[in-house]
Amino acid sequence: MTIADIYLSGDQKRNISHFANIVKIAKSDGEISNEEEELLKAIAKKYQITDDNFKAIFKDPEYYPIRAQLGCEERIERLFDLLKMVFADHKMRSMEVSTLRKIVIGLAFSLKNVDDIVIQAVHIDIENCSLEEFQKEIMKVNPI
């Protein structure tokens, strides 16, 4: 952790944490495909992750704790990003699902709904689904 990290805002810290979660998913099968790498770069840009933070997170994503998101919609959006990474290489591995489950818990979804959320999420055609459609589907198993 650098001295600059101490002065990050709450949103910046959550973005870094979320990006680290996505890197954990990408690395969970032991390799990062070209599609996954491109998606990581796009997500880093979306969340304003600096090059230095990108390199540090990529090297050791486990260093960064999972931070709960503020609202349900924001948590679902983060889950949507995570699923894009799971399916970036067009394969789903059990390690990715296991890591996804842990992250869903870390995102502060209700523990009684975690398995239903993960099952619902992995059955959605994420490549052909908008964020709004995804939110509706997840809300079916995780009502507010």
C-alpha positions as CSV (number, residue, x, y, z in Angstrom):
1,M,0.0,0.0,0.0
2,T,1.4,3.4,-0.9
3,I,0.9,6.7,0.9
4,A,-1.4,7.8,-1.9
5,D,-3.7,4.8,-1.1
6,I,-4.4,6.3,2.3
7,Y,-6.1,9.3,0.7
8,L,-8.4,7.4,-1.7
9,S,-12.1,8.1,-1.4
10,G,-14.6,5.4,-0.4
11,D,-15.7,5.1,-4.0
12,Q,-12.2,4.7,-5.3
13,K,-11.5,2.0,-2.6
14,R,-14.7,0.2,-3.6
15,N,-13.7,0.4,-7.3
16,I,-10.2,-1.0,-6.5
17,S,-11.8,-3.8,-4.4
18,H,-14.3,-4.6,-7.1
19,F,-11.5,-4.7,-9.8
20,A,-9.5,-7.0,-7.5
21,N,-12.5,-9.3,-7.3
22,I,-12.7,-9.4,-11.1
23,V,-9.0,-10.3,-11.3
24,K,-9.6,-13.1,-8.8
25,I,-12.2,-14.5,-11.1
26,A,-10.0,-14.2,-14.1
27,K,-7.1,-15.9,-12.3
28,S,-9.2,-18.6,-10.7
29,D,-8.6,-21.1,-13.5
30,G,-4.8,-20.5,-13.6
31,E,-4.7,-18.6,-16.9
32,I,-5.9,-15.4,-18.4
33,S,-7.1,-15.6,-21.9
34,N,-6.8,-12.7,-24.4
35,E,-10.6,-12.0,-24.0
36,E,-10.2,-11.9,-20.3
37,E,-7.2,-9.5,-20.5
38,E,-9.1,-7.2,-22.8
39,L,-12.1,-7.2,-20.5
40,L,-9.8,-6.4,-17.5
41,K,-8.4,-3.4,-19.4
42,A,-11.8,-2.1,-20.3
43,I,-13.1,-2.6,-16.7
44,A,-10.0,-0.9,-15.3
45,K,-10.7,2.1,-17.5
46,K,-14.4,2.2,-16.5
47,Y,-13.5,2.2,-12.8
48,Q,-10.5,4.6,-13.3
49,I,-7.9,2.2,-12.1
50,T,-4.4,3.7,-12.6
51,D,-1.7,1.7,-14.4
52,D,0.2,1.3,-11.1
53,N,-2.9,0.0,-9.3
54,F,-3.7,-2.3,-12.3
55,K,-0.2,-3.9,-12.1
56,A,-0.4,-4.3,-8.3
57,I,-3.9,-5.7,-8.3
58,F,-3.0,-8.1,-11.2
59,K,0.0,-9.3,-9.3
60,D,-1.8,-10.0,-6.0
61,P,-5.6,-9.5,-6.1
62,E,-5.9,-11.4,-2.8
63,Y,-4.3,-8.4,-1.0
64,Y,-7.4,-6.3,-1.6
65,P,-10.4,-7.0,0.7
66,I,-13.9,-7.4,-0.6
67,R,-15.8,-4.2,0.3
68,A,-19.6,-4.3,0.5
69,Q,-21.3,-2.0,-1.9
70,L,-23.8,0.6,-0.8
71,G,-27.1,-0.3,-2.5
72,C,-28.6,-3.4,-4.0
73,E,-28.5,-2.0,-7.5
74,E,-24.8,-1.2,-7.2
75,R,-24.1,-4.8,-5.9
76,I,-26.1,-6.2,-8.8
77,E,-24.1,-4.1,-11.3
78,R,-20.8,-5.4,-9.7
79,L,-22.1,-8.9,-10.0
80,F,-22.9,-8.2,-13.7
81,D,-19.3,-7.2,-14.2
82,L,-18.0,-10.3,-12.4
83,L,-20.1,-12.6,-14.6
84,K,-18.8,-10.9,-17.7
85,M,-15.3,-12.1,-16.5
86,V,-16.5,-15.6,-15.8
87,F,-17.8,-15.9,-19.3
88,A,-15.1,-13.9,-21.1
89,D,-13.4,-17.0,-22.3
90,H,-16.7,-18.7,-23.1
91,K,-16.1,-21.4,-20.4
92,M,-17.2,-21.7,-16.8
93,R,-15.1,-23.6,-14.5
94,S,-16.0,-24.8,-11.0
95,M,-13.2,-22.7,-9.5
96,E,-14.8,-19.6,-11.1
97,V,-18.2,-20.4,-9.6
98,S,-16.7,-21.1,-6.2
99,T,-14.8,-17.7,-6.3
100,L,-18.0,-16.0,-7.6
101,R,-20.0,-17.5,-4.6
102,K,-17.4,-16.1,-2.1
103,I,-17.6,-12.7,-3.8
104,V,-21.4,-12.6,-3.8
105,I,-21.2,-13.2,0.0
106,G,-18.6,-10.4,0.3
107,L,-20.8,-8.1,-1.7
108,A,-23.3,-8.4,1.2
109,F,-26.1,-10.2,-0.5
110,S,-28.4,-11.9,2.0
111,L,-26.7,-15.2,3.0
112,K,-30.0,-17.1,2.5
113,N,-30.1,-15.9,-1.1
114,V,-26.5,-16.5,-2.1
115,D,-26.9,-19.9,-3.7
116,D,-30.0,-18.8,-5.6
117,I,-28.3,-15.6,-6.8
118,V,-25.3,-17.6,-8.1
119,I,-27.5,-20.2,-9.8
120,Q,-29.7,-17.5,-11.4
121,A,-26.7,-15.5,-12.4
122,V,-24.8,-18.3,-14.1
123,H,-27.9,-19.3,-16.1
124,I,-28.4,-15.9,-17.6
125,D,-27.0,-15.4,-21.1
126,I,-24.7,-12.6,-20.0
127,E,-23.4,-11.9,-23.5
128,N,-26.9,-11.0,-24.7
129,C,-28.3,-9.4,-21.6
130,S,-28.4,-5.8,-20.6
131,L,-27.7,-4.6,-17.1
132,E,-31.4,-3.8,-16.7
133,E,-32.5,-7.3,-17.7
134,F,-29.9,-8.8,-15.4
135,Q,-31.1,-6.7,-12.5
136,K,-34.7,-7.9,-13.1
137,E,-33.6,-11.5,-13.1
138,I,-31.5,-11.2,-10.0
139,M,-34.3,-9.3,-8.2
140,K,-36.5,-12.4,-8.7
141,V,-34.3,-14.4,-6.3
142,N,-33.1,-11.4,-4.2
143,P,-36.1,-9.2,-3.6
144,I,-35.3,-6.0,-1.6
